[in-house]
Amino acid sequence: MNRLVLIIFLFITTLSFGQRNQNWEKINTLKVAFITEKLSLSSKEAQDFWPVYNEYQEKRNALRKKNHDQIRGKIKDADALTEKEAESLLALHIKIEEEEEALDTKFLKDVSKVITAKKTLLLLRSEEEFKRQLMKQYRQNKGGR
């Protein structure tokens, strides 16, 4: 565990702004290692788990991008919107939120078919732990500049 924290720390301290895609790939690689370690996946479980997880992540990222592209920029200019435009934008936001919720529910059902319920709960906890550690390292790195 301490070794993984050290690896994450070293990675975060070497981030540079010009390599955004490369950095996301590195973060994802660290996330895979972190989750694999936390879940103690057998080779059979890993073989079944990762395709389901990766498909979910791709779909989740597509929904986030859709949300960002279609809504976030317009919300910043909310004062300039008419009431009708605001209603339409709000309806779109709700629709995307519902799509995300449905995707999350489907993923949890699908993944619990390939790993145990306990490991599914550990997955949820591990993802949160990874995010917290990543943000902690980012804040420490940013503060040190």
Secondary structure, DSSP 8 states (H G I E B T S, - for coil): -HHHHHHHHHHHHT--GGGHHHHHHHHHHHHHHHHHHHHT--HHHHHHHHHHHHHHHHHHHHHHHHHIIIIIHHHHTGGGS-HHHHHHHHHHHHHHHHHHHHHHHHHHHHHTTTS-HHHHHHHHHHHHHHHHHHHHHHHHHHHT-
